[in-house]
Amino acid sequence: MTDAKSPFAPLRSRIFFAIWIASMASNVGTWVQSVGEKWLMGELTSSPLLMSLIETGATLPMLALSMPGGAIADIVDRRRLLLATQAWMLAAAAAMAILSALHLVTPAVLITMSLLLGVGAALNSPAWQASVPDLVPKDQIAAGVVLNSAGFNVSRAVGPALGGLVVGGLGPTWAFTLNAISFVGVLVVLQQWKRQPVTTDLPAERFSAAMKVGLRYAWHSRPLQVILLRGGGFVFFGGPIFSLLPTLAIHKLHLGSTAFGLLLGCIGAGAVGITVLLPALRRRYTPNVLLAVATATFAAGLLALAFLNHALSVGLVLLVGGAGWLTVLSTCNTGVQLSVPSWVRARALGVYITVWGGAMASGAAFWGVVGERWGIHVAFAAAGVGMLLMLAATARLKIEALHHPLDLSPHHLQPHSPGPVDPAAGPILTVLEYRVPEAHKAAFREAMREVRRIRNRDGAVRWSLFQDLVPPDPGQVRFVESFLSSSWGEHLRQHHRATVEDRAFLRSAYALCVEPKPRVRHLAAAWEGRDSILDRILE
């Protein structure tokens, strides 16, 4: 089945297929290393907290670096960024293999090395996920996201099982060595990817400005905030299934390395299984219904783990849990891809991954403390109850882009320019004057609420709307909108950030006016003084 609606349609793209295969091989290596790390930690200590801190070390960098990684991915060549991050992770895995061969590994070394690998993953992930629309047509983005998730979970199914065999037969050193080798294939494929460069006559965007704009976009985008809340809450309460599972398997079920690897692989196997069913389920049920059902199913699995002490029954629960995990995270990831325009996609994914990584890292540490003090079964039960309460609290928050896809393509509106202007000139105050019939006054003010959100989301550092106390003509009201941009170059970028969907909102506001378009003026700051520290931060 290779039609556009097939879940496998993106594989028709040769470069997507090559990158997909290479990333799966690399992820297998990552999971092989994960088994080696956790097994080695289990031999060094029986502390649930130290075991959980491996997961914290791997995910904590996402909290600090995913947003900067997203900003970098939006302003540089993503292919080159991916090459650099993959090379970093290869070096970190190779260093771990050398330390293990020299018998220099301690709990602190394991946590530190997982942290270094996490640094590479945090900088790599936004660029990797934002590259999906560069590789497949728009109507295949959701399928591409699911295939990426499925590939990751195929690795999660195969990798731990292979890791158990490698650790059991050859020792942890070979697990770390295999992971280092796995990055080579990704580097080779990325070298062959001839990514089409994005051409623009705009001045280059600075890193600090890109960061601020990305954070401002997230602050003013309610659709993105809904995804962050639901995805972050799910990951925080779902974290124990990864951070406490090694303690359950090694010290409660008394499994060997091979059985431990197979148990970890059950999560990936469940995720792979649901991948085949998801397209049919999405045709029958709305994405938000699937999101709620998957979350509830995962919570039930956590509650079950609080009472199970048999490896087979735990494995069955993990199969179902893996299906729920993939359904929730692929739905949230697709929601992000469809809720934001291309100019800020990597930054939005960076914010999403930051929230995801922060929830995973803090959750691993929190549930590790709970497991240390009250036992891991209490931790599983508390996490399951917490997830159900989170689901009830967020049930009314829907991921709207999955029901009503937005037209986020660029509008290509040419900005007004009084002539050649230095891109660094500024700050720039844009003033727009509207004449509105008295009968439309209330409707216009309401329409401008959405305009305010668009201006702020696309980069304005201040926005205001004033009403002239003196009517321009009988039966009319004059409104003056103003917004501040940090520079002329940033103002030009705001014009290019406008989407077709945004222009529809602006047209609805203009339709309430006497004139078809507002009168526009641009004013540059006449002196460099700033009123406060806050102004320095914003500008």
C-alpha positions, 0 to 999 in steps of 0.5 A, spaced: 500 500 500 503 506 497 498 511 496 498 518 499 494 516 505 498 509 507 502 510 513 508 507 509 507 513 504 513 517 506 518 511 505 517 512 497 522 518 499 529 515 498 532 520 502 527 519 508 527 512 507 535 512 508 535 516 514 529 512 517 533 506 516 540 509 519 536 512 525 533 506 527 540 502 527 543 508 531 537 508 536 538 500 536 545 502 539 542 507 544 538 502 547 544 497 547 548 502 551 542 503 555 541 496 557 549 496 559 548 502 563 543 500 567 545 493 568 552 496 570 549 500 575 545 494 578 551 491 579 554 497 582 548 499 587 541 497 589 539 504 590 532 506 586 535 513 586 541 512 583 538 507 578 533 513 576 538 518 576 541 515 569 534 517 566 535 524 569 542 524 566 540 522 559 533 527 559 536 533 563 540 536 558 533 537 554 530 541 559 536 546 558 538 545 551 532 543 547 530 550 546 537 553 544 537 547 539 531 549 536 533 556 535 539 554 532 536 549 527 531 555 525 537 559 523 542 554 520 543 549 516 539 543 519 543 538 516 550 541 518 547 541 525 545 534 525 552 532 523 555 535 529 550 532 534 551 525 531 559 526 531 558 528 539 554 522 541 559 518 537 565 521 541 561 520 548 559 513 546 566 511 544 569 515 551 564 510 555 567 504 552 574 506 553 572 507 560 569 501 561 574 497 558 579 500 563 574 498 569 574 506 571 566 506 571 563 508 577 555 510 579 558 518 578 561 516 571 555 512 569 551 518 570 556 523 567 556 519 561 549 519 560 548 526 561 554 527 555 550 523 551 543 527 553 547 533 551 548 531 544 540 528 543 538 535 546 541 539 541 539 533 535 532 532 537 529 539 535 533 539 528 531 531 527 524 532 528 523 539 524 526 535 518 520 531 517 517 536 513 523 537 509 523 530 507 515 529 505 509 532 502 505 536 507 499 531 507 504 525 509 507 529 515 503 525 520 505 519 517 512 521 517 512 523 524 508 516 526 514 512 522 519 516 526 516 514 532 515 507 530 522 506 527 524 509 534 520 504 538 522 498 533 529 500 536 526 500 543 523 493 541 530 490 538 535 494 542 534 492 549 533 484 547 540 485 543 543 489 549 541 483 554 544 478 549 551 483 548 551 484 556 550 477 558 555 474 552 560 479 551 559 484 557 557 492 558 564 494 554 561 491 547 554 494 548 558 501 549 562 500 543 556 497 539 553 504 540 559 508 538 559 504 531 551 505 530 552 513 529 557 512 523 551 510 519 547 516 520 553 520 519 554 517 512 547 518 510 547 525 512 553 527 508 549 524 502 543 528 504 542 534 499 538 539 503 535 544 499 537 551 502 532 556 504 533 563 500 531 569 503 533 577 502 532 578 510 538 579 514 541 573 518 537 572 524 541 572 531 541 567 536 539 571 542 533 574 538 531 567 535 531 565 542 526 570 544 522 570 538 521 562 539 519 563 547 515 569 545 511 565 540 510 559 545 507 564 550 502 567 545 500 560 542 495 557 546 494 551 541 502 549 543 500 551 550 495 545 550 500 540 547 505 542 552 501 541 558 498 534 556 504 532 553 508 534 559 503 531 564 503 525 561 511 524 561 512 526 568 507 521 571 509 516 565 516 516 567 516 510 572 515 505 567 522 507 564 526 509 571 524 504 576 523 498 571 530 496 572 530 496 579 523 492 578 526 487 574 533 486 577 532 486 584 524 484 585 524 479 579 531 477 579 532 477 572 538 476 568 541 481 563 537 477 557 531 477 560 531 484 562 533 486 555 527 482 553 522 486 558 525 492 556 523 490 549 516 489 550 515 497 551 518 497 544 514 491 541 507 494 544 509 501 540 511 497 534 504 493 534 500 500 535 503 503 529 500 498 524 493 500 527 493 507 528 491 509 521 485 505 522 484 508 529 484 515 527 479 514 521 474 511 526 476 516 532 478 523 533 485 524 535 483 527 542 479 521 543 485 516 542 489 521 546 484 520 552 484 512 551 491 511 551 493 516 557 487 512 561 490 505 558 497 507 560 495 509 567 492 502 568 498 499 566 502 503 572 497 501 577 497 494 575 505 494 575 504 496 583 501 489 584 505 484 579 511 480 581 511 475 575 515 477 569 510 474 564 505 479 567 509 485 567 511 484 560 504 483 558 503 490 561 509 493 558 506 491 551 500 495 552 504 501 555 508 501 549 502 502 545 499 507 549 506 511 550 507 511 542 499 513 541 500 519 546 507 522 544 506 521 536 499 525 537 502 530 541 508 531 536 504 531 530 500 536 533 506 541 534 508 540 527 501 542 524 500 548 529 506 552 528 509 555 521 515 553 518 519 559 520 518 557 528 517 549 527 524 547 530 524 552 536 517 550 537 519 543 537 525 545 542 520 548 547 516 541 546 522 537 547 524 542 553 518 540 557 518 533 555 525 532 557 524 536 564 518 532 565 522 526 564 528 528 568 524 531 574 519 525 574 525 520 574 528 523 580 521 524 584 519 517 583 526 515 584 525 518 591 518 515 592 521 508 590 527 509 595 522 511 601 516 508 600 518 502 595 517 502 587 510 499 588 507 505 591 511 509 586 507 505 580 501 506 584 501 513 585 504 515 578 498 511 575 493 515 580 496 522 578 496 520 571 488 519 571 487 525 575 491 529 570 487 526 565 481 529 568 483 536 569 485 536 562 480 533 558 477 539 556 483 541 553 483 539 545 489 539 540 485 543 535 490 542 529 488 535 529 481 536 527 481 543 523 488 543 520 490 550 519 493 554 513 500 556 516 503 557 509 507 563 508 502 569 506 508 572 502 505 579 503 511 584 501 512 589 507 511 597 506 518 600 506 520 607 505 526 606 502 533 602 504 533 602 511 539 599 515 537 592 518 540 594 525 536 600 525 531 601 531 527 599 535 521 600 530 514 603 532 509 601 527 503 605 527 496 603 524 490 608 523 483 605 523 477 608 521 471 604 524 463 606 524 460 607 531 456 601 529 462 596 528 466 599 534 465 593 539 466 588 534 472 591 532 475 591 539 474 584 539 477 582 533 483 586 535 484 581 540 486 576 535 490 581 532 494 582 538 495 575 539 498 574 532 503 581 533 506 578 539 506 571 537 510 573 531 515 578 534 512 584 537 515 586 544 509 591 545 503 592 543 497 597 544 490 599 541 488 606 543 481 610 541 482 617 539 477 621 543 476 626 537 471 622 532 474 623 525 467 624 522 460 624 525 458 616 526 466 614 526 471 612 531 478 612 530 483 607 533 490 607 533 494 600 533 501 600 535 507 595 536 514 595 537 519 591 533 526 590 536 529 592 529 528 594 522 530 587 520 526 584 525 520 588 523 521 585 516 521 578 518 515 579 522 512 580 515 515 574 512 512 570 518 505 572 517 501 566 514 495 565 510 491 563 516 493 570 520 491 574 514 484 571 514 484 574 521 487 581 519 482 581 513 476 580 518 478 586 522 479 590 516 472 588 513 469 592 519 473 599 517 471 604 513 477 603 509 479 597 506 486 597 509 489 601 515 494 607 514 501 605 516 507 609 519 514 606 521 518 610 526 525 609 528 527 610 535 531 617 535 535 616 541 538 609 544 536 610 551 532 605 555 527 606 561 528 600 565 532 593 565 526 590 562 526 594 556 533 591 555 531 584 556 525 585 551 529 589 546 
